[in-house]
Amino acid sequence: MNFNKLFVADIERAFQSAAKNRAEALILLSSPVLTQRKQIAEVAEKHRVPAIYSRPEDVISGGLLSYGVNVGDLDRRAAV
């Protein structure tokens, strides 16, 4: 069974539901499950649902914007 394909289908259904229910925006929190950054960004754009992400990597993958801590900076500060 290809779980990646199933997950991408779930992403599509979630955005269809959000668009159908007139969601004004979407906030995606950091999760080890949400590894399909590029697909999520593409589906959000396709359904015209603006999405904010908690990690800059999501924006690099095509997301609209991110807002959150800089983990690398926190690591450097902890090392000092």
PDB file of N, CA, C and O in Angstrom:
ATOM      1  N   MET A   1       0.841  -1.180   0.000  1.00  0.00           N
ATOM      2  CA  MET A   1       0.000   0.000   0.000  1.00  0.00           C
ATOM      3  C   MET A   1       0.886   1.243   0.000  1.00  0.00           C
ATOM      4  O   MET A   1       1.834   1.331   0.781  1.00  0.00           O
ATOM      5  N   ASN A   2       0.584   2.194  -0.864  1.00  0.00           N
ATOM      6  CA  ASN A   2       1.371   3.416  -0.963  1.00  0.00           C
ATOM      7  C   ASN A   2       0.754   4.490  -0.063  1.00  0.00           C
ATOM      8  O   ASN A   2      -0.195   5.173  -0.450  1.00  0.00           O
ATOM      9  N   PHE A   3       1.312   4.625   1.145  1.00  0.00           N
ATOM     10  CA  PHE A   3       0.769   5.588   2.099  1.00  0.00           C
ATOM     11  C   PHE A   3       0.976   7.019   1.653  1.00  0.00           C
ATOM     12  O   PHE A   3       0.172   7.890   1.985  1.00  0.00           O
ATOM     13  N   ASN A   4       2.044   7.283   0.902  1.00  0.00           N
ATOM     14  CA  ASN A   4       2.289   8.629   0.411  1.00  0.00           C
ATOM     15  C   ASN A   4       1.151   9.092  -0.498  1.00  0.00           C
ATOM     16  O   ASN A   4       0.695  10.230  -0.391  1.00  0.00           O
ATOM     17  N   LYS A   5       0.690   8.205  -1.398  1.00  0.00           N
ATOM     18  CA  LYS A   5      -0.421   8.548  -2.287  1.00  0.00           C
ATOM     19  C   LYS A   5      -1.697   8.800  -1.501  1.00  0.00           C
ATOM     20  O   LYS A   5      -2.448   9.725  -1.810  1.00  0.00           O
ATOM     21  N   LEU A   6      -1.944   7.978  -0.484  1.00  0.00           N
ATOM     22  CA  LEU A   6      -3.132   8.164   0.347  1.00  0.00           C
ATOM     23  C   LEU A   6      -3.080   9.498   1.069  1.00  0.00           C
ATOM     24  O   LEU A   6      -4.087  10.202   1.156  1.00  0.00           O
ATOM     25  N   PHE A   7      -1.917   9.846   1.585  1.00  0.00           N
ATOM     26  CA  PHE A   7      -1.786  11.099   2.320  1.00  0.00           C
ATOM     27  C   PHE A   7      -2.011  12.300   1.408  1.00  0.00           C
ATOM     28  O   PHE A   7      -2.662  13.266   1.805  1.00  0.00           O
ATOM     29  N   VAL A   8      -1.481  12.247   0.196  1.00  0.00           N
ATOM     30  CA  VAL A   8      -1.678  13.341  -0.755  1.00  0.00           C
ATOM     31  C   VAL A   8      -3.163  13.479  -1.088  1.00  0.00           C
ATOM     32  O   VAL A   8      -3.658  14.597  -1.233  1.00  0.00           O
ATOM     33  N   ALA A   9      -3.880  12.359  -1.212  1.00  0.00           N
ATOM     34  CA  ALA A   9      -5.325  12.401  -1.447  1.00  0.00           C
ATOM     35  C   ALA A   9      -6.038  13.023  -0.248  1.00  0.00           C
ATOM     36  O   ALA A   9      -7.003  13.767  -0.424  1.00  0.00           O
ATOM     37  N   ASP A  10      -5.581  12.731   0.957  1.00  0.00           N
ATOM     38  CA  ASP A  10      -6.158  13.340   2.153  1.00  0.00           C
ATOM     39  C   ASP A  10      -5.946  14.847   2.170  1.00  0.00           C
ATOM     40  O   ASP A  10      -6.828  15.603   2.579  1.00  0.00           O
ATOM     41  N   ILE A  11      -4.783  15.273   1.726  1.00  0.00           N
ATOM     42  CA  ILE A  11      -4.487  16.711   1.654  1.00  0.00           C
ATOM     43  C   ILE A  11      -5.478  17.386   0.705  1.00  0.00           C
ATOM     44  O   ILE A  11      -6.038  18.436   1.021  1.00  0.00           O
ATOM     45  N   GLU A  12      -5.685  16.781  -0.443  1.00  0.00           N
ATOM     46  CA  GLU A  12      -6.620  17.339  -1.432  1.00  0.00           C
ATOM     47  C   GLU A  12      -8.023  17.445  -0.834  1.00  0.00           C
ATOM     48  O   GLU A  12      -8.680  18.477  -0.972  1.00  0.00           O
ATOM     49  N   ARG A  13      -8.484  16.387  -0.173  1.00  0.00           N
ATOM     50  CA  ARG A  13      -9.821  16.410   0.428  1.00  0.00           C
ATOM     51  C   ARG A  13      -9.931  17.466   1.520  1.00  0.00           C
ATOM     52  O   ARG A  13     -10.960  18.132   1.633  1.00  0.00           O
ATOM     53  N   ALA A  14      -8.893  17.627   2.318  1.00  0.00           N
ATOM     54  CA  ALA A  14      -8.911  18.624   3.392  1.00  0.00           C
ATOM     55  C   ALA A  14      -9.034  20.036   2.819  1.00  0.00           C
ATOM     56  O   ALA A  14      -9.789  20.855   3.342  1.00  0.00           O
ATOM     57  N   PHE A  15      -8.296  20.319   1.750  1.00  0.00           N
ATOM     58  CA  PHE A  15      -8.382  21.645   1.146  1.00  0.00           C
ATOM     59  C   PHE A  15      -9.698  21.856   0.415  1.00  0.00           C
ATOM     60  O   PHE A  15     -10.219  22.971   0.399  1.00  0.00           O
ATOM     61  N   GLN A  16     -10.238  20.820  -0.182  1.00  0.00           N
ATOM     62  CA  GLN A  16     -11.561  20.941  -0.803  1.00  0.00           C
ATOM     63  C   GLN A  16     -12.594  21.298   0.249  1.00  0.00           C
ATOM     64  O   GLN A  16     -13.450  22.151   0.019  1.00  0.00           O
ATOM     65  N   SER A  17     -12.517  20.655   1.392  1.00  0.00           N
ATOM     66  CA  SER A  17     -13.443  20.936   2.483  1.00  0.00           C
ATOM     67  C   SER A  17     -13.259  22.364   3.007  1.00  0.00           C
ATOM     68  O   SER A  17     -14.239  23.062   3.269  1.00  0.00           O
ATOM     69  N   ALA A  18     -12.021  22.789   3.158  1.00  0.00           N
ATOM     70  CA  ALA A  18     -11.750  24.148   3.629  1.00  0.00           C
ATOM     71  C   ALA A  18     -12.297  25.187   2.660  1.00  0.00           C
ATOM     72  O   ALA A  18     -12.904  26.173   3.076  1.00  0.00           O
ATOM     73  N   ALA A  19     -12.082  24.963   1.372  1.00  0.00           N
ATOM     74  CA  ALA A  19     -12.585  25.904   0.359  1.00  0.00           C
ATOM     75  C   ALA A  19     -14.114  25.889   0.319  1.00  0.00           C
ATOM     76  O   ALA A  19     -14.745  26.940   0.212  1.00  0.00           O
ATOM     77  N   LYS A  20     -14.700  24.707   0.405  1.00  0.00           N
ATOM     78  CA  LYS A  20     -16.159  24.576   0.377  1.00  0.00           C
ATOM     79  C   LYS A  20     -16.801  25.300   1.560  1.00  0.00           C
ATOM     80  O   LYS A  20     -17.864  25.907   1.425  1.00  0.00           O
ATOM     81  N   ASN A  21     -16.152  25.230   2.709  1.00  0.00           N
ATOM     82  CA  ASN A  21     -16.676  25.875   3.912  1.00  0.00           C
ATOM     83  C   ASN A  21     -16.198  27.315   4.056  1.00  0.00           C
ATOM     84  O   ASN A  21     -16.320  27.926   5.118  1.00  0.00           O
ATOM     85  N   ARG A  22     -15.654  27.838   2.970  1.00  0.00           N
ATOM     86  CA  ARG A  22     -15.224  29.242   2.893  1.00  0.00           C
ATOM     87  C   ARG A  22     -14.187  29.639   3.944  1.00  0.00           C
ATOM     88  O   ARG A  22     -14.265  30.706   4.554  1.00  0.00           O
ATOM     89  N   ALA A  23     -13.228  28.756   4.133  1.00  0.00           N
ATOM     90  CA  ALA A  23     -12.133  29.081   5.051  1.00  0.00           C
ATOM     91  C   ALA A  23     -11.397  30.294   4.517  1.00  0.00           C
ATOM     92  O   ALA A  23     -11.087  30.362   3.328  1.00  0.00           O
ATOM     93  N   GLU A  24     -11.119  31.235   5.372  1.00  0.00           N
ATOM     94  CA  GLU A  24     -10.421  32.448   4.947  1.00  0.00           C
ATOM     95  C   GLU A  24      -8.915  32.257   4.922  1.00  0.00           C
ATOM     96  O   GLU A  24      -8.208  32.949   4.189  1.00  0.00           O
ATOM     97  N   ALA A  25      -8.427  31.325   5.718  1.00  0.00           N
ATOM     98  CA  ALA A  25      -6.991  31.052   5.764  1.00  0.00           C
ATOM     99  C   ALA A  25      -6.772  29.734   6.495  1.00  0.00           C
ATOM    100  O   ALA A  25      -7.696  29.158   7.070  1.00  0.00           O
ATOM    101  N   LEU A  26      -5.545  29.280   6.460  1.00  0.00           N
ATOM    102  CA  LEU A  26      -5.205  28.016   7.084  1.00  0.00           C
ATOM    103  C   LEU A  26      -3.867  28.174   7.793  1.00  0.00           C
ATOM    104  O   LEU A  26      -2.942  28.785   7.259  1.00  0.00           O
ATOM    105  N   ILE A  27      -3.770  27.625   8.989  1.00  0.00           N
ATOM    106  CA  ILE A  27      -2.513  27.619   9.733  1.00  0.00           C
ATOM    107  C   ILE A  27      -2.047  26.173   9.834  1.00  0.00           C
ATOM    108  O   ILE A  27      -2.760  25.327  10.374  1.00  0.00           O
ATOM    109  N   LEU A  28      -0.874  25.889   9.325  1.00  0.00           N
ATOM    110  CA  LEU A  28      -0.313  24.543   9.405  1.00  0.00           C
ATOM    111  C   LEU A  28       0.807  24.552  10.433  1.00  0.00           C
ATOM    112  O   LEU A  28       1.814  25.240  10.267  1.00  0.00           O
ATOM    113  N   LEU A  29       0.622  23.788  11.486  1.00  0.00           N
ATOM    114  CA  LEU A  29       1.624  23.690  12.534  1.00  0.00           C
ATOM    115  C   LEU A  29       2.661  22.642  12.165  1.00  0.00           C
ATOM    116  O   LEU A  29       2.410  21.765  11.338  1.00  0.00           O
ATOM    117  N   SER A  30       3.801  22.741  12.773  1.00  0.00           N
ATOM    118  CA  SER A  30       4.876  21.798  12.504  1.00  0.00           C
ATOM    119  C   SER A  30       4.483  20.413  13.008  1.00  0.00           C
ATOM    120  O   SER A  30       3.978  20.261  14.120  1.00  0.00           O
ATOM    121  N   SER A  31       4.722  19.412  12.174  1.00  0.00           N
ATOM    122  CA  SER A  31       4.386  18.041  12.534  1.00  0.00           C
ATOM    123  C   SER A  31       5.280  17.086  11.753  1.00  0.00           C
ATOM    124  O   SER A  31       5.550  17.312  10.573  1.00  0.00           O
ATOM    125  N   PRO A  32       5.737  16.026  12.401  1.00  0.00           N
ATOM    126  CA  PRO A  32       6.539  15.049  11.665  1.00  0.00           C
ATOM    127  C   PRO A  32       5.722  14.323  10.589  1.00  0.00           C
ATOM    128  O   PRO A  32       6.294  13.721   9.681  1.00  0.00           O
ATOM    129  N   VAL A  33       4.408  14.377  10.685  1.00  0.00           N
ATOM    130  CA  VAL A  33       3.539  13.724   9.702  1.00  0.00           C
ATOM    131  C   VAL A  33       3.449  14.545   8.422  1.00  0.00           C
ATOM    132  O   VAL A  33       3.344  13.982   7.333  1.00  0.00           O
ATOM    133  N   LEU A  34       3.487  15.852   8.539  1.00  0.00           N
ATOM    134  CA  LEU A  34       3.335  16.729   7.367  1.00  0.00           C
ATOM    135  C   LEU A  34       4.673  16.923   6.661  1.00  0.00           C
ATOM    136  O   LEU A  34       5.307  17.970   6.784  1.00  0.00           O
ATOM    137  N   THR A  35       5.090  15.906   5.924  1.00  0.00           N
ATOM    138  CA  THR A  35       6.369  15.974   5.224  1.00  0.00           C
ATOM    139  C   THR A  35       6.209  16.340   3.755  1.00  0.00           C
ATOM    140  O   THR A  35       7.202  16.609   3.078  1.00  0.00           O
ATOM    141  N   GLN A  36       4.982  16.357   3.251  1.00  0.00           N
ATOM    142  CA  GLN A  36       4.737  16.672   1.840  1.00  0.00           C
ATOM    143  C   GLN A  36       4.559  18.184   1.674  1.00  0.00           C
ATOM    144  O   GLN A  36       3.492  18.648   1.269  1.00  0.00           O
ATOM    145  N   ARG A  37       5.604  18.943   1.986  1.00  0.00           N
ATOM    146  CA  ARG A  37       5.522  20.401   1.965  1.00  0.00           C
ATOM    147  C   ARG A  37       5.107  20.937   0.599  1.00  0.00           C
ATOM    148  O   ARG A  37       4.219  21.782   0.498  1.00  0.00           O
ATOM    149  N   LYS A  38       5.750  20.443  -0.436  1.00  0.00           N
ATOM    150  CA  LYS A  38       5.486  20.946  -1.780  1.00  0.00           C
ATOM    151  C   LYS A  38       4.041  20.669  -2.194  1.00  0.00           C
ATOM    152  O   LYS A  38       3.375  21.551  -2.735  1.00  0.00           O
ATOM    153  N   GLN A  39       3.556  19.467  -1.947  1.00  0.00           N
ATOM    154  CA  GLN A  39       2.185  19.118  -2.314  1.00  0.00           C
ATOM    155  C   GLN A  39       1.171  19.960  -1.545  1.00  0.00           C
ATOM    156  O   GLN A  39       0.168  20.393  -2.112  1.00  0.00           O
ATOM    157  N   ILE A  40       1.427  20.191  -0.264  1.00  0.00           N
ATOM    158  CA  ILE A  40       0.516  21.007   0.541  1.00  0.00           C
ATOM    159  C   ILE A  40       0.460  22.423  -0.012  1.00  0.00           C
ATOM    160  O   ILE A  40      -0.624  22.990  -0.148  1.00  0.00           O
ATOM    161  N   ALA A  41       1.611  23.002  -0.331  1.00  0.00           N
ATOM    162  CA  ALA A  41       1.648  24.361  -0.882  1.00  0.00           C
ATOM    163  C   ALA A  41       0.926  24.432  -2.224  1.00  0.00           C
ATOM    164  O   ALA A  41       0.201  25.391  -2.489  1.00  0.00           O
ATOM    165  N   GLU A  42       1.119  23.425  -3.065  1.00  0.00           N
ATOM    166  CA  GLU A  42       0.456  23.412  -4.380  1.00  0.00           C
ATOM    167  C   GLU A  42      -1.062  23.314  -4.246  1.00  0.00           C
ATOM    168  O   GLU A  42      -1.792  24.007  -4.953  1.00  0.00           O
ATOM    169  N   VAL A  43      -1.537  22.463  -3.348  1.00  0.00           N
ATOM    170  CA  VAL A  43      -2.984  22.296  -3.172  1.00  0.00           C
ATOM    171  C   VAL A  43      -3.588  23.554  -2.543  1.00  0.00           C
ATOM    172  O   VAL A  43      -4.696  23.950  -2.904  1.00  0.00           O
ATOM    173  N   ALA A  44      -2.877  24.184  -1.611  1.00  0.00           N
ATOM    174  CA  ALA A  44      -3.371  25.433  -1.013  1.00  0.00           C
ATOM    175  C   ALA A  44      -3.525  26.507  -2.088  1.00  0.00           C
ATOM    176  O   ALA A  44      -4.524  27.226  -2.115  1.00  0.00           O
ATOM    177  N   GLU A  45      -2.547  26.612  -2.960  1.00  0.00           N
ATOM    178  CA  GLU A  45      -2.620  27.593  -4.048  1.00  0.00           C
ATOM    179  C   GLU A  45      -3.755  27.253  -5.016  1.00  0.00           C
ATOM    180  O   GLU A  45      -4.495  28.139  -5.445  1.00  0.00           O
ATOM    181  N   LYS A  46      -3.886  25.994  -5.350  1.00  0.00           N
ATOM    182  CA  LYS A  46      -4.927  25.549  -6.283  1.00  0.00           C
ATOM    183  C   LYS A  46      -6.324  25.910  -5.774  1.00  0.00           C
ATOM    184  O   LYS A  46      -7.186  26.325  -6.549  1.00  0.00           O
ATOM    185  N   HIS A  47      -6.538  25.748  -4.465  1.00  0.00           N
ATOM    186  CA  HIS A  47      -7.851  26.033  -3.882  1.00  0.00           C
ATOM    187  C   HIS A  47      -7.975  27.477  -3.386  1.00  0.00           C
ATOM    188  O   HIS A  47      -8.994  27.866  -2.816  1.00  0.00           O
ATOM    189  N   ARG A  48      -6.928  28.254  -3.612  1.00  0.00           N
ATOM    190  CA  ARG A  48      -6.923  29.673  -3.262  1.00  0.00           C
ATOM    191  C   ARG A  48      -7.201  29.902  -1.772  1.00  0.00           C
ATOM    192  O   ARG A  48      -7.929  30.818  -1.389  1.00  0.00           O
ATOM    193  N   VAL A  49      -6.600  29.047  -0.949  1.00  0.00           N
ATOM    194  CA  VAL A  49      -6.698  29.185   0.502  1.00  0.00           C
ATOM    195  C   VAL A  49      -5.324  29.635   1.000  1.00  0.00           C
ATOM    196  O   VAL A  49      -4.373  28.854   0.965  1.00  0.00           O
ATOM    197  N   PRO A  50      -5.208  30.877   1.460  1.00  0.00           N
ATOM    198  CA  PRO A  50      -3.900  31.315   1.962  1.00  0.00           C
ATOM    199  C   PRO A  50      -3.517  30.514   3.202  1.00  0.00           C
ATOM    200  O   PRO A  50      -4.340  30.280   4.087  1.00  0.00           O
ATOM    201  N   ALA A  51      -2.273  30.104   3.246  1.00  0.00           N
ATOM    202  CA  ALA A  51      -1.812  29.266   4.352  1.00  0.00           C
ATOM    203  C   ALA A  51      -0.545  29.851   4.953  1.00  0.00           C
ATOM    204  O   ALA A  51       0.350  30.302   4.237  1.00  0.00           O
ATOM    205  N   ILE A  52      -0.484  29.836   6.278  1.00  0.00           N
ATOM    206  CA  ILE A  52       0.707  30.254   7.002  1.00  0.00           C
ATOM    207  C   ILE A  52       1.298  29.006   7.658  1.00  0.00           C
ATOM    208  O   ILE A  52       0.574  28.156   8.177  1.00  0.00           O
ATOM    209  N   TYR A  53       2.598  28.917   7.623  1.00  0.00           N
ATOM    210  CA  TYR A  53       3.304  27.736   8.110  1.00  0.00           C
ATOM    211  C   TYR A  53       4.188  28.131   9.283  1.00  0.00           C
ATOM    212  O   TYR A  53       4.506  29.306   9.462  1.00  0.00           O
ATOM    213  N   SER A  54       4.582  27.149  10.079  1.00  0.00           N
ATOM    214  CA  SER A  54       5.414  27.432  11.244  1.00  0.00           C
ATOM    215  C   SER A  54       6.910  27.291  10.957  1.00  0.00           C
ATOM    216  O   SER A  54       7.738  27.611  11.809  1.00  0.00           O
ATOM    217  N   ARG A  55       7.256  26.813   9.764  1.00  0.00           N
ATOM    218  CA  ARG A  55       8.680  26.606   9.444  1.00  0.00           C
ATOM    219  C   ARG A  55       9.039  27.252   8.116  1.00  0.00           C
ATOM    220  O   ARG A  55       8.258  27.184   7.167  1.00  0.00           O
ATOM    221  N   PRO A  56      10.203  27.876   8.032  1.00  0.00           N
ATOM    222  CA  PRO A  56      10.628  28.502   6.779  1.00  0.00           C
ATOM    223  C   PRO A  56      10.820  27.508   5.639  1.00  0.00           C
ATOM    224  O   PRO A  56      10.729  27.889   4.472  1.00  0.00           O
ATOM    225  N   GLU A  57      11.081  26.248   5.954  1.00  0.00           N
ATOM    226  CA  GLU A  57      11.240  25.238   4.909  1.00  0.00           C
ATOM    227  C   GLU A  57       9.968  25.091   4.075  1.00  0.00           C
ATOM    228  O   GLU A  57      10.029  24.757   2.892  1.00  0.00           O
ATOM    229  N   ASP A  58       8.820  25.341   4.698  1.00  0.00           N
ATOM    230  CA  ASP A  58       7.557  25.248   3.976  1.00  0.00           C
ATOM    231  C   ASP A  58       7.444  26.354   2.934  1.00  0.00           C
ATOM    232  O   ASP A  58       6.871  26.141   1.865  1.00  0.00           O
ATOM    233  N   VAL A  59       7.978  27.516   3.231  1.00  0.00           N
ATOM    234  CA  VAL A  59       7.969  28.617   2.268  1.00  0.00           C
ATOM    235  C   VAL A  59       8.948  28.332   1.140  1.00  0.00           C
ATOM    236  O   VAL A  59       8.658  28.615  -0.022  1.00  0.00           O
ATOM    237  N   ILE A  60      10.088  27.782   1.471  1.00  0.00           N
ATOM    238  CA  ILE A  60      11.063  27.403   0.450  1.00  0.00           C
ATOM    239  C   ILE A  60      10.451  26.383  -0.509  1.00  0.00           C
ATOM    240  O   ILE A  60      10.792  26.353  -1.691  1.00  0.00           O
ATOM    241  N   SER A  61       9.547  25.551   0.005  1.00  0.00           N
ATOM    242  CA  SER A  61       8.868  24.539  -0.816  1.00  0.00           C
ATOM    243  C   SER A  61       7.674  25.097  -1.579  1.00  0.00           C
ATOM    244  O   SER A  61       7.005  24.359  -2.302  1.00  0.00           O
ATOM    245  N   GLY A  62       7.397  26.401  -1.426  1.00  0.00           N
ATOM    246  CA  GLY A  62       6.314  27.010  -2.191  1.00  0.00           C
ATOM    247  C   GLY A  62       5.197  27.602  -1.368  1.00  0.00           C
ATOM    248  O   GLY A  62       4.255  28.154  -1.938  1.00  0.00           O
ATOM    249  N   GLY A  63       5.259  27.511  -0.048  1.00  0.00           N
ATOM    250  CA  GLY A  63       4.225  28.071   0.813  1.00  0.00           C
ATOM    251  C   GLY A  63       4.197  29.589   0.781  1.00  0.00           C
ATOM    252  O   GLY A  63       5.162  30.230   0.364  1.00  0.00           O
ATOM    253  N   LEU A  64       3.096  30.153   1.220  1.00  0.00           N
ATOM    254  CA  LEU A  64       2.899  31.603   1.175  1.00  0.00           C
ATOM    255  C   LEU A  64       3.818  32.331   2.153  1.00  0.00           C
ATOM    256  O   LEU A  64       4.592  33.194   1.739  1.00  0.00           O
ATOM    257  N   LEU A  65       3.747  31.998   3.445  1.00  0.00           N
ATOM    258  CA  LEU A  65       4.603  32.644   4.429  1.00  0.00           C
ATOM    259  C   LEU A  65       4.705  31.788   5.669  1.00  0.00           C
ATOM    260  O   LEU A  65       3.888  30.895   5.894  1.00  0.00           O
ATOM    261  N   SER A  66       5.719  32.069   6.476  1.00  0.00           N
ATOM    262  CA  SER A  66       5.886  31.342   7.730  1.00  0.00           C
ATOM    263  C   SER A  66       6.099  32.342   8.855  1.00  0.00           C
ATOM    264  O   SER A  66       6.578  33.457   8.647  1.00  0.00           O
ATOM    265  N   TYR A  67       5.735  31.913  10.038  1.00  0.00           N
ATOM    266  CA  TYR A  67       5.928  32.730  11.229  1.00  0.00           C
ATOM    267  C   TYR A  67       6.218  31.784  12.375  1.00  0.00           C
ATOM    268  O   TYR A  67       5.398  30.929  12.711  1.00  0.00           O
ATOM    269  N   GLY A  68       7.367  31.938  12.964  1.00  0.00           N
ATOM    270  CA  GLY A  68       7.733  31.062  14.077  1.00  0.00           C
ATOM    271  C   GLY A  68       9.177  31.277  14.461  1.00  0.00           C
ATOM    272  O   GLY A  68       9.858  32.154  13.928  1.00  0.00           O
ATOM    273  N   VAL A  69       9.627  30.477  15.379  1.00  0.00           N
ATOM    274  CA  VAL A  69      10.998  30.601  15.860  1.00  0.00           C
ATOM    275  C   VAL A  69      11.978  30.076  14.817  1.00  0.00           C
ATOM    276  O   VAL A  69      11.632  29.242  13.981  1.00  0.00           O
ATOM    277  N   ASN A  70      13.187  30.573  14.883  1.00  0.00           N
ATOM    278  CA  ASN A  70      14.268  30.089  14.048  1.00  0.00           C
ATOM    279  C   ASN A  70      15.017  29.036  14.871  1.00  0.00           C
ATOM    280  O   ASN A  70      15.790  29.375  15.767  1.00  0.00           O
ATOM    281  N   VAL A  71      14.783  27.770  14.563  1.00  0.00           N
ATOM    282  CA  VAL A  71      15.346  26.678  15.343  1.00  0.00           C
ATOM    283  C   VAL A  71      16.874  26.701  15.319  1.00  0.00           C
ATOM    284  O   VAL A  71      17.516  26.435  16.335  1.00  0.00           O
ATOM    285  N   GLY A  72      17.451  27.016  14.171  1.00  0.00           N
ATOM    286  CA  GLY A  72      18.908  27.106  14.078  1.00  0.00           C
ATOM    287  C   GLY A  72      19.468  28.162  15.018  1.00  0.00           C
ATOM    288  O   GLY A  72      20.498  27.947  15.658  1.00  0.00           O
ATOM    289  N   ASP A  73      18.790  29.305  15.101  1.00  0.00           N
ATOM    290  CA  ASP A  73      19.209  30.377  15.994  1.00  0.00           C
ATOM    291  C   ASP A  73      19.089  29.943  17.443  1.00  0.00           C
ATOM    292  O   ASP A  73      19.970  30.238  18.251  1.00  0.00           O
ATOM    293  N   LEU A  74      18.016  29.249  17.784  1.00  0.00           N
ATOM    294  CA  LEU A  74      17.851  28.743  19.148  1.00  0.00           C
ATOM    295  C   LEU A  74      18.972  27.760  19.504  1.00  0.00           C
ATOM    296  O   LEU A  74      19.482  27.777  20.624  1.00  0.00           O
ATOM    297  N   ASP A  75      19.347  26.915  18.560  1.00  0.00           N
ATOM    298  CA  ASP A  75      20.437  25.957  18.798  1.00  0.00           C
ATOM    299  C   ASP A  75      21.753  26.676  19.042  1.00  0.00           C
ATOM    300  O   ASP A  75      22.510  26.315  19.943  1.00  0.00           O
ATOM    301  N   ARG A  76      22.024  27.707  18.227  1.00  0.00           N
ATOM    302  CA  ARG A  76      23.270  28.473  18.411  1.00  0.00           C
ATOM    303  C   ARG A  76      23.285  29.156  19.767  1.00  0.00           C
ATOM    304  O   ARG A  76      24.311  29.157  20.447  1.00  0.00           O
ATOM    305  N   ARG A  77      22.159  29.737  20.171  1.00  0.00           N
ATOM    306  CA  ARG A  77      22.100  30.401  21.479  1.00  0.00           C
ATOM    307  C   ARG A  77      22.277  29.403  22.614  1.00  0.00           C
ATOM    308  O   ARG A  77      22.933  29.708  23.610  1.00  0.00           O
ATOM    309  N   ALA A  78      21.705  28.231  22.474  1.00  0.00           N
ATOM    310  CA  ALA A  78      21.841  27.213  23.523  1.00  0.00           C
ATOM    311  C   ALA A  78      23.290  26.747  23.654  1.00  0.00           C
ATOM    312  O   ALA A  78      23.743  26.408  24.748  1.00  0.00           O
ATOM    313  N   ALA A  79      24.004  26.732  22.551  1.00  0.00           N
ATOM    314  CA  ALA A  79      25.399  26.280  22.571  1.00  0.00           C
ATOM    315  C   ALA A  79      26.298  27.272  23.312  1.00  0.00           C
ATOM    316  O   ALA A  79      27.326  26.891  23.872  1.00  0.00           O
ATOM    317  N   VAL A  80      25.902  28.537  23.309  1.00  0.00           N
ATOM    318  CA  VAL A  80      26.713  29.545  23.988  1.00  0.00           C
ATOM    319  C   VAL A  80      26.502  29.419  25.468  1.00  0.00           C
ATOM    320  O   VAL A  80      27.091  30.175  26.242  1.00  0.00           O
TER     321      VAL A  80
END
